Amino acid sequence: MKTEDEIARYLDSLPEAKRTDMRRLHAAILAKNPGCRLWFSDGKDASGKVVSNPSIGYGAFAKPHAGGAREMFQAGISANASGISVYVMGLDDRKYLPGKYGARIGKATVTGYCIKFKVLGDVDMDVLLAAIQDGIRQTSA
């Protein structure tokens, strides 16, 4: 199945309010990053065991680790029981995201690589997208 089809199926499976927020966020990220590589993870490991929530990823970069590098997405989104998580991957400074965006983003928890909120209306969409784009720029260099 094509990644776009997997993403559409995932979004369609979400409860209405979360589905609308996730579709809006997905469209906004794609509008800022046309033609970016898309990723989809159903959250299951090779044996079929659920190990995480399903997620949609955007862009690609090589993350260094012991023994080489692993390709992964630059930004990602995931619906979960408490709301929505936005992942900004590959930032070296774990204080950067909360320091630059935490006070301006609205009602969200901002950690070293994750922005969590209950509903999209709780956050300033422009600030959220700026944080995502900032992370993508940093991992594109």
GIJO-V39576 format. One record per pair of residues at least 12 apart in sequence whose ideal C-beta (glycine too) atoms are under 8 Angstrom apart, sorted by the first residue. I is the first residue (numbers start at 0). J is the second residue. Records with the same first field share a line. If there is no record, write none. Layout:
I->J  J
This chain:
2->37  38  39
3->37
5->39  41
6->25  37  39  55
9->39  41  53  55
10->22  25
13->78
16->118
17->78  82  83
20->83  118  119  120
21->76  78  83
23->119
24->76  83  85  119  127
25->55  76
27->124  128
28->57  74  76  128  131
29->57
31->128  131  132
32->57  58  132  135
35->57  58
36->56  57  58  59  72
37->55  56  57
38->54  55  56  57  59  72  75
39->53  54  55  56
40->53  54  56
41->53
42->54
51->77
52->77  78  79  84
53->77  78
54->75  76  77  86
55->75  76  77
56->71  72  73  74  75
57->72  73  74  75  135
58->72  73  74  135  138  139
59->71  72  73
60->73  88  89  138  139
62->88  89
71->88  89
72->86  88
73->87  88  89  134  135  138  139
74->86  87  88  131  134  135
75->88
81->115  117
82->115  116  117  118
83->115  116  117  118  119
84->113  114  115
85->113  114  115  127  130  131
86->112  113
87->112  113  114  130  131  133  134
88->112  134  138
89->134  137  138
90->111  112  134  137  138
93->110  111  112
94->111
95->111
96->109  110  111  112  114  130  134
97->109  110  111
99->130  133
100->114  126  127  129  130  133
103->123  126
104->122  123  126  127  130
105->121  122  123  126
106->121  122
107->121  122  127
114->127  130
